[in-house]
Amino acid sequence: MSSSTNQFKLKAHFDHLMELTSLFCVELKQSDVISADYYQLPNITKESEEKAPEKIQVQKITGSKAIDKIALAYKDIFLDEKISGKVLLRHPGIILINDETNTLQARLKEVNKAKEDFKNAILQIENNDARFEAVHSAIPNLMTLAAYRKIHSELGEPYSVRFTWMTKHATRTLTKDAALEMLSKSSNYNNPRMIDQESWLSLVQKEKVRVANLPEKSKLRIRRPTRVSPEVNVRFTAENRYHVSAALPFILFNPSKNTKIGTLRHYEKVENHPRKREYNFLVDRIYLEKVSE
């Protein structure tokens, strides 16, 4: 398929998605809203995008201002020059809506399907470079992952809907030789962690011995914690519960008065991360562990 054909197809899918999203936001603001909470997070600048924050201040917005913020959040898919394009801004929030005719729910299904169709149209393009060129020629400044984001909702009567901060992990598998090569390269770093070079070389050598003593065919894995992100936890019972991303505001349709609604608190990093103890890392500083056979 030619690049011009790809661009035309993507633009058609995107225009359809934007039309449905706009209709959804208009209908949402006209619906019977019981309550709305939006949690404003700090913008992530280009200067701060490489460093995971140790603290995140959350500003809670309620009422009509929250409804406006929530509607804008669903449309936040274009790059702002001052804000990081690598780390997408999350829009945690919750809106409780009476929708007894299922009108808004039906529109939401259309929006989420259009998101999925748009994503599939992009993934059908043969390689990453061609995809990037097609997307950004057809829709300049689009943050593709933001356009993919599903709008999560619940139709049942959960016991509670609460928020939490989740630390996820970037996982990479590697061989024993590859791990040793990585450690050898780190010997050349100058004054890492602000310790003297002799102490650093001694530390790295101990790490290399630990890995070198493993059987040759050992499977290794790096499980590095990534930037924390807010999540929504929906609980019906102790056994029946689930969690979804809070990258976009969560919608609870036809809510029960008995459902407990939580709040997103400020985030503060906990030192001595429990996962390090849980996984018993071979090399603590790079989260290197041996995979069980």
N, C-alpha and C positions, 0 to 999 in steps of 0.2 A: 504494500500500500504506500502511495507517495506521501511525502511530508505535508503537502497542501491538503490532501484528503484527510490525513490524521488530524491536522489542525481544525479543519472544518467540522469533523465529527466531534472532537473534544469541545469546540465552542458551542455546538448545538446541545450537547449533554450539559455543559456548564450553564448555559442560558436557561435551560429547563430547570436545573437545580436552583438557580437564583430566583427564578419566578416563583417556584413552589415555596422556597424559604421566605420570601417576602410576604406571600399570602399567609403563610403560617404565622409569621410575626404579627401581622395585622389582626388576624383572627384571635391569636393569643391575647393581645391587648384588649380585644373587645369581649373576651370570654368572662365567665363568672369566676374571678380569681378570689380565693379565700385568703391566701397569704402568700407573700413572696419575700425571700431572703437572698441577697446576692453578696458574695464575699470578694471584695476587691483585693487583689494581690498586687504587689509592686511590679512595675514594668521591668523586664529583663533587658538591660542595655547591651549593646555590642561589646562594651568594655567588660561586662560582668558575665558574659555567656559561658566562658570557659570554666568558671569556678562555681561549684555547687554552694549555695548559701548555707550558713550555719543557723541563721534565724530568718523567719519570714513573718512579717507583720500582716495581719488580716484586718481589713476594715469591713464591718458588717453594715450593709445597706438594706433597708426594709421599705415596704409599702410601694407607692407608685414609682418612686425613683428606682427601686429594685426591679420592678417590671420593665422599665425602660432599659436598664442595664442588661437584663436577661435577654430582651429582644435584640439588643445590639450584639450581645455575645454570640448568638446564633449566626450572625452575619460577619463575624470577625475572621476573615480568611485572606485578607490582603496585607502585604508587607508594609510596615511603617519604617521609613529610613532610619529613624532614631532608635528603633527597638530591634532586638535580636531576631534574626530569621532562623537561627539554628535551634533555639529553645522557644517553643511556642508558649504564649501566655495562656494559663488555665483560667477558666471562668466558673469556679464552683458556685453553686447556688441551688435553691429548691423553690419550686412554685407549686402551690396546691390549687387545683382547678376543678370546679364542678363542670362535667361534660356529659350529662345524661343522654344526650342525643348521639354521642360518639363522633361528633363532627370534627373536633380538633384532633382526636385520636386518629381518625381516618387521614387527615391532612399530614399528621406527623409520620404515618406509615409511608405516604407518598414521598415526603422529604427524605427519609432514611433510605428508601429504595433508590431515589435519584442519586443520593450520595454513593451508594453501592454501584450503580450503573456507571457513574462518572469514574469511579476508581477502576472498575473492570475495563472501561474503554482505554484508560491510560496503560494498564498492565498488559493489554493486548499488543501494544507497540513493542517491537522486538528486543530492544536493549535500553539500558539506562540513559545513555547519551541521547538516543533518539527520543526517548520519553521526555527528557528534560527540555530538549529543543522544541518539541511539539507543544508541550504544556505552556512554556513561557513565551512562545511566539503567539499562541492562540489567546492566552490569558496572562498578560504581563503582571508581574508582582504578586501572583497567586502563591499562597502558602499551601501547597498541595495537601500536606497532612492535616491541616486545619479544615480543609474542605471535606476530607474523608470522615471527620469526627461524627460519630453517631450521637443522636440526641436520645438519651436513655429516659425511660419512663416506667411507671408501675400502675397497674390497673386493679390489683388486689387490695387487701386490707392488712398491711404488715403491722407487726407489733411496734416496730420502730424504723426510722430512717435517720441514720447518723452519718457524720463525716469523720474521716481520719486522714492522717498523712501516711503514705505508703512509700517505703524505700524499695525500689525495684533493682534488678541486677542485670548488667551487661555480661553475657556469658560467652566465653571463647575457649575452645578445646585446643590442646597442643600436645606435641610429643615431648618426651624427656629431653631429647636433643634441643628442641626449640626452646624449652624452658631454660636450659643451661646457657644457650646463646643469648637469651634475653637478660639473664643475670650477668653474663660477662660484659654485655654492653653497658649495664648500669654501673659497672666498676669505673667507667670513665667519667661519670658525672662528678661535677665539682661541688663540694660542700652541700650535698643534699641534706635536708632536715637540719641545717645549721650545725652539723657536727664536723669534727676535723676529718681530714681525708684518711688518715691512718685508721681511725675507728670505723669509718665507712667501709673501707676495703676489708677490714676484719669481719664486719657484719655480712657483707656480700659473700665472702669466702665461706662462712658458716652456712649460708643459704645454699650455696652451690654444692657443698658436701652433702647436705640433707637431700637434695634432689639427685645427686650423682649416686647415692647409695640405694636408690630405688631400682627395682627390676627394669631391664631394658625396655620391655613392652608396656610399661606403666602408662595408663591414660591420665592425663592431667587436665585441669580446667581452671580458668580464672573466672571468679564470680565477683565482679567489681560493682559495688553499690553505685547507682546513678543518682541524679538529682531527684529529690523527693517530689511527689505529686499528690494532690488531694484525691480521695476516693469516697464514694458513697457506699455505705453498708446498709443493706436492706435485710431486716430480720423478721421472720414470721414465728419461728420457734428456735430453740437452741440448735436443732439439727437442720432446719430449713431456713437457710440464709444465703445471701450472695452479695458480691460487691462488684461495682462497676466504676469506671473512670468518672471523676468529677471535672473533667476538662471543659464540659459544658453543663449548664444548669439542668438539674434533674426535675422531672415533672411527676407529681403524684396526682393521678386522676381520681375524682370522686372519693376524696379521702374520708376515712373514719375519724371521728372526734377522739377516738381512743389511741390512735397512732401517735407515738412519741417522736417528735422532730428534734434532731440534734443541731449542734452549732459547730462550725469549723473554727477551731482554736488557733492561736498563733503557733508557729512551728519553731522548735529549738532543737538543734542536733544533740543527740545523746552520745556522749563519749563512750569508748569501749563498747562498740556496737555488738549486740548480743549474737549476731550471726557469725561473728568471728569465733566466738567460743563454740557455737553450735556446730560449725563446720570444721573446726580444728585445722586451720590453714597451715600448709607446709611453709609457705613464705607469707607471713602476715601482711607485710606492707603492700604486696601486689595481689592479695587475695587468691593465692595459688593453692589449689587443693588436689589431692589424688582422688580420682573417680573410682568408686567401688566396682569391682568386677561383677 
